[in-house]
């Protein structure tokens, strides 16, 4: 008998958790039973996600930076690629924040339910207020000063210091590039292997996802039994989907403006890779198809695609970043927390930088969301609000990630005069004859 796919298992776990809590709500002892014997398993699942966040950032980001081989590759095409990826990520996060602030799906929760949630996590809310006061009392360059850690082990001891971990990982990766390859090979192989181990650990954690979701949703129903919570969840999903569709439109518009290629040409060329990304929820698994579509159907020179797309699979997670922005503010709204403009700028910075270290595998976006929540002072336990619909949204945002990789590859190819007719197969022959590639 064929085993159910993980996303179906998660959906079943969600449904069973809701049904289980609903049935037990008819018994006087039901609420206490779920709180004492079911909820702890959900807490352990969240802790496992938090546990893997720092190792994931270190391993994947150090590997991604060190794969650039030498610093000179960061000039011209390399620097342009990275800056373009970061720019599209900022656009994506900004779109997500705009949508969630306009429609405010979390505020559709009634005040009584919201008060129950705030009471459940009152300690976290108080800590957030204390941190906000510290920010008010700090100097204008405090955020920049805090970016550089004085002790990497101290920084790695808390997910709230993830920007410092990202800084160290980039700095460390550059150090690997600058030393002779013979000396850097052992440490690079170590982090390559560590990255594989971390990805496997994520796979193992995700195997427990159906049970974790069962516990989280059961506890959620007991603690916030109002139906308006689930209505708000539907609004949240619509906000994410709307933002992702808008981001695809932004890609098509940018490609049209800078490369003079029609949106229809672009979307038709990349659509098979989008579908594969949707079905696998993995940018890495889709990479071979993405490269084939970009070269054979969008006219990008292999010199560009072979450089831009692998980097994109590591640092360009626009769909994931957009979703993180919407999710973070939604959870804050659900807990009745008001995020200041400065706090939301922090979400833009954190989601952008966290996307650099987000592994191109299913479930990694949820791990990175823990980083964003921790940096913004939003209770990580709020993951229980959104995990049930994470899988279908993960499929959609992966499609957006792949679309962004293709769009940036076309922009870089255009800037390097290496965007041509996709019907031309002998790229190097035409390019080396001194003719315009286009």
C-alpha positions in Angstrom: 0.0 0.0 0.0 1.4 3.4 -1.0 2.2 5.7 1.8 0.4 9.0 2.0 2.4 12.1 1.0 3.5 14.2 4.0 1.2 17.1 3.1 -1.8 14.8 3.2 -0.6 13.4 6.6 -0.4 17.0 7.9 -3.8 17.9 6.7 -5.2 14.7 8.3 -3.4 15.5 11.5 -4.9 19.0 11.5 -8.5 17.6 10.9 -8.1 14.9 13.6 -6.7 17.4 16.1 -9.6 19.8 15.6 -12.1 16.9 15.8 -10.5 15.3 18.8 -10.6 18.6 20.7 -14.1 19.3 19.7 -15.3 15.9 21.0 -13.4 16.2 24.3 -14.9 19.7 24.8 -18.2 18.0 25.7 -16.5 16.4 28.8 -15.6 18.4 31.9 -12.1 16.9 32.0 -11.4 17.3 28.2 -9.7 20.6 28.4 -7.3 19.6 31.2 -6.5 16.4 29.4 -5.5 18.1 26.2 -3.5 20.8 28.1 -1.6 18.2 30.2 -1.2 15.3 27.9 -1.5 16.5 24.3 -0.2 20.1 24.1 3.3 19.2 25.3 3.9 17.2 22.1 3.1 20.3 20.1 5.5 22.3 22.2 8.2 19.7 21.6 7.6 19.9 17.9 8.0 23.7 17.9 11.2 23.3 20.0 12.6 20.9 17.5 12.0 23.6 14.7 13.7 26.2 16.9 16.5 23.8 17.7 17.5 23.4 14.0 17.4 27.1 13.1 20.9 28.2 14.0 22.7 25.1 12.6 20.7 25.5 9.4 21.7 29.1 9.0 25.4 28.4 9.6 25.6 25.3 7.4 23.6 26.5 4.4 24.9 30.1 4.3 28.5 29.2 4.8 28.2 26.6 2.1 26.4 29.0 -0.3 29.0 31.8 0.2 32.0 29.4 -0.1 30.6 27.9 -3.3 31.4 31.2 -5.0 35.0 30.0 -5.2 36.7 33.4 -5.3 36.0 37.0 -4.4 36.5 38.2 -8.0 33.3 36.3 -9.0 31.4 38.8 -6.8 32.3 41.6 -9.2 30.2 42.5 -12.2 27.9 39.5 -12.7 28.2 38.2 -9.2 27.5 41.5 -7.4 24.8 42.4 -9.8 23.1 39.0 -9.2 23.2 39.3 -5.5 22.0 42.9 -5.4 19.1 42.1 -7.8 18.1 39.1 -5.7 18.1 41.2 -2.5 16.1 43.9 -4.3 13.4 41.5 -5.4 13.3 40.0 -1.9 12.8 43.5 -0.3 10.0 44.1 -2.9 8.4 40.7 -1.9 8.5 41.4 1.8 7.2 44.9 1.3 4.2 43.5 -0.7 3.5 41.0 2.0 3.6 43.7 4.7 1.4 46.0 2.7 -1.3 43.4 2.1 -1.4 42.1 5.7 -1.6 45.7 7.0 -4.4 46.6 4.6 -6.6 43.6 5.1 -5.5 42.8 8.7 -6.7 39.2 8.8 -5.5 38.6 12.4 -7.8 41.4 13.6 -10.9 39.6 12.5 -10.5 37.5 15.6 -12.9 38.7 18.3 -11.6 40.5 21.3 -12.6 37.7 23.7 -10.6 35.1 21.7 -7.7 37.5 21.4 -7.7 38.1 25.1 -7.6 34.4 25.8 -4.6 34.1 23.5 -2.8 37.0 25.0 -3.4 35.5 28.5 -2.0 32.2 27.3 1.2 33.9 26.2 1.2 36.9 28.6 4.9 36.3 29.5 6.0 36.7 25.9 3.9 39.8 25.5 5.4 41.4 28.5 8.9 40.5 27.3 8.0 42.1 24.0 7.0 45.4 25.7 10.3 45.4 27.6 12.3 44.9 24.5 10.4 47.7 22.8 11.2 50.0 25.6 14.9 49.1 25.3 14.8 49.9 21.6 13.4 53.4 22.4 16.2 54.0 24.9 18.9 52.9 22.5 20.9 55.1 20.1 20.2 55.5 16.3 23.0 53.1 15.3 22.2 50.5 17.9 20.8 48.1 15.4 24.0 48.3 13.3 26.1 47.8 16.4 24.1 44.8 17.4 24.7 43.2 14.0 28.3 42.4 14.9 28.5 39.8 17.7 31.3 39.8 20.3 30.8 36.1 20.9 29.5 33.8 18.2 28.6 31.1 20.7 26.6 33.6 22.7 24.9 34.8 19.6 24.0 31.3 18.6 22.5 30.6 22.0 19.3 32.6 21.1 17.2 32.7 17.9 16.6 36.4 18.7 20.3 37.0 17.7 19.9 35.4 14.3 21.1 38.5 12.4 24.5 38.2 14.2 24.7 34.5 13.2 24.0 35.4 9.6 26.7 38.1 9.8 29.2 35.5 11.1 28.2 32.9 8.5 28.8 35.4 5.6 32.1 36.6 7.2 33.2 33.0 7.7 32.3 32.0 4.1 34.3 34.9 2.7 37.3 33.8 4.9 37.0 30.3 3.3 37.1 31.9 -0.2 40.2 34.0 0.6 42.5 31.2 1.8 44.2 28.7 -0.5 41.9 26.0 -1.8 44.1 23.2 -0.4 43.7 24.6 3.1 40.0 25.5 2.8 39.0 22.1 1.4 38.7 20.2 4.7 36.6 23.0 6.3 34.4 23.4 3.2 33.8 19.7 3.0 32.9 19.7 6.7 30.2 22.4 6.2 29.0 20.7 3.0 28.5 17.5 5.0 27.0 19.4 7.9 24.5 21.0 5.6 23.5 17.6 4.3 23.1 16.3 7.9 21.0 19.4 8.8 18.7 18.8 5.8 18.3 15.2 6.8 17.4 16.3 10.3 14.7 18.6 8.9 13.3 15.6 7.0 13.2 13.7 10.3 11.5 16.6 12.1 9.0 16.9 9.3 8.1 13.2 9.8 6.7 14.2 13.1 4.8 17.1 11.7 1.4 15.3 11.5 1.6 14.5 15.2 2.9 18.0 16.1 0.0 19.6 14.1 -2.5 17.3 15.8 -1.3 18.4 19.3 -1.0 22.1 18.3 -4.4 22.3 16.7 -6.1 20.3 19.5 -4.6 22.7 22.1 -5.5 25.7 19.9 -9.2 24.6 19.8 -9.3 24.2 23.6 -7.6 27.5 24.3 -9.4 29.5 21.6 -12.6 27.7 20.7 -14.1 30.6 18.8 -14.8 29.9 15.1 -13.6 33.4 14.2 -10.0 32.1 14.6 -10.5 29.8 11.6 -12.2 32.4 9.6 -9.1 34.6 10.2 -6.9 31.7 9.1 -8.8 31.6 5.8 -8.2 35.4 5.4 -4.5 34.9 6.2 -4.3 32.2 3.4 -5.9 34.5 0.9 -3.5 37.3 1.8 -0.5 35.1 1.2 -1.9 33.7 -2.1 -2.8 37.2 -3.3 0.7 38.5 -2.4 2.3 35.6 -4.2 0.2 36.1 -7.4 1.0 39.9 -7.3 4.8 39.1 -7.0 4.6 36.9 -10.1 3.0 39.9 -11.9 5.9 42.1 -10.6 8.4 39.6 -12.1 6.6 39.7 -15.5 6.5 43.5 -15.4 10.2 43.8 -14.6 11.2 41.3 -17.3 9.0 43.2 -19.8 10.5 46.6 -18.9 14.2 45.6 -18.8 14.4 42.8 -21.4 11.6 43.8 -23.8 10.2 40.3 -23.6 6.5 39.9 -23.2 5.0 38.6 -19.9 3.4 35.8 -21.9 6.8 34.8 -23.3 8.3 34.7 -19.8 5.5 32.8 -18.1 5.1 30.3 -20.9 8.9 29.6 -20.8 9.1 29.1 -17.1 5.7 27.4 -16.5 6.9 23.8 -16.4 9.5 24.6 -13.8 6.8 26.4 -11.8 4.6 23.3 -11.9 7.5 21.1 -10.8 8.3 23.5 -8.0 4.7 23.4 -6.9 4.6 19.6 -6.8 8.0 19.2 -5.0 8.1 22.3 -2.8 11.8 22.3 -3.4 13.8 24.9 -5.4 16.8 22.6 -5.4 14.9 19.7 -6.9 13.6 22.0 -9.6 16.9 23.5 -10.4 17.8 21.2 -13.4 14.4 21.9 -15.1 14.7 25.6 -14.3 18.1 25.8 -16.0 16.8 23.9 -19.0 13.8 26.2 -19.4 15.8 29.4 -18.9 18.5 28.4 -21.4 16.3 26.7 -24.1 13.1 28.7 -23.8 14.0 32.1 -22.4 17.3 32.6 -24.2 19.7 33.0 -21.3 23.3 32.1 -22.0 24.6 29.1 -20.1 27.4 31.2 -18.6 24.8 33.2 -16.9 22.3 30.5 -16.0 24.9 28.2 -14.5 26.0 31.0 -12.2 22.8 32.9 -11.3 20.4 30.0 -10.8 22.4 27.9 -8.3 23.0 31.1 -6.2 19.3 31.9 -6.5 18.4 28.4 -5.1 20.4 29.4 -2.0 19.7 33.1 -1.4 16.6 34.0 -3.4 13.5 33.0 -1.5 11.1 35.8 -2.4 7.9 33.8 -2.0 9.1 32.5 1.3 10.1 36.0 2.5 6.7 37.4 1.5 4.9 34.6 3.4 7.1 35.2 6.4 6.1 38.9 6.5 2.4 38.1 6.2 2.6 35.3 8.8 4.6 37.4 11.3 2.2 40.3 11.2 -0.8 38.0 11.2 0.4 36.2 14.3 1.1 39.6 16.0 -2.4 40.8 15.1 -3.9 37.5 16.5 -2.2 38.2 19.8 -3.3 41.8 19.8 0.2 43.1 19.4 0.8 46.4 17.6 4.0 46.4 15.5 5.6 49.8 15.1 6.9 51.0 11.7 10.4 50.3 13.0 9.5 46.8 14.0 8.1 46.1 10.5 11.3 47.5 8.9 13.1 45.0 11.1 10.9 42.2 9.6 11.9 43.4 6.1 15.6 43.2 7.1 15.3 39.9 8.9 13.2 38.1 6.3 15.5 39.4 3.6 18.7 38.2 5.3 17.1 34.9 6.6 16.1 34.1 3.0 19.8 33.9 2.2 20.2 30.9 4.5 16.9 29.3 3.8 17.5 25.8 2.5 15.8 25.0 -0.8 13.8 22.1 0.7 10.2 21.6 1.9 9.6 22.9 5.4 12.6 25.1 5.6 10.5 28.3 5.3 8.7 27.4 8.6 12.1 27.1 10.3 13.1 30.5 9.0 9.8 32.0 10.2 10.9 31.1 13.7 13.9 33.5 13.1 11.7 36.3 11.9 9.3 35.9 14.8 12.0 35.7 17.4 13.7 38.9 16.0 10.4 40.8 16.1 9.6 39.6 19.6 6.5 37.7 18.4 5.7 34.5 20.3 6.9 31.5 18.4 4.0 29.4 19.7 1.9 31.4 17.3 3.1 29.0 14.6 0.2 26.8 15.8 -2.1 29.4 14.1 -0.7 28.9 10.6 1.0 25.5 10.4 -2.1 23.7 9.3 -2.2 25.6 5.9 1.6 25.8 5.5 2.0 22.9 3.1 -0.2 24.2 0.2 1.2 27.7 0.8 4.7 26.2 0.7 4.0 24.7 -2.7 2.9 28.1 -4.0 5.7 30.1 -2.6 8.3 27.7 -4.0 6.8 28.3 -7.4 7.3 32.0 -6.8 10.9 31.4 -5.7 11.7 29.6 -8.9 10.0 32.3 -11.0 12.1 34.9 -9.3 15.3 32.9 -10.1 14.3 32.9 -13.8 13.4 36.6 -13.9 16.7 37.6 -12.3 18.7 35.4 -14.7 17.1 37.2 -17.6 17.9 40.6 -16.1 21.5 39.7 -15.5 21.9 38.1 -19.0 20.5 41.3 -20.5 22.9 43.4 -18.6 25.8 41.2 -19.8 24.6 41.1 -23.4 23.9 37.4 -23.1 20.2 37.3 -23.6 19.3 36.0 -27.1 17.0 34.0 -29.3 16.1 30.8 -27.5 16.1 29.0 -30.8 19.8 29.5 -31.1 21.5 26.4 -29.7 25.2 27.1 -30.3 25.6 29.9 -27.8 29.3 30.0 -27.6 29.8 29.9 -31.4 27.6 32.9 -31.9 28.9 34.8 -28.9 32.6 34.3 -29.7 32.2 35.6 -33.3 31.9 39.1 -32.0 28.3 39.6 -33.0 25.7 41.0 -30.7 24.2 38.1 -28.9 20.8 39.5 -29.5 
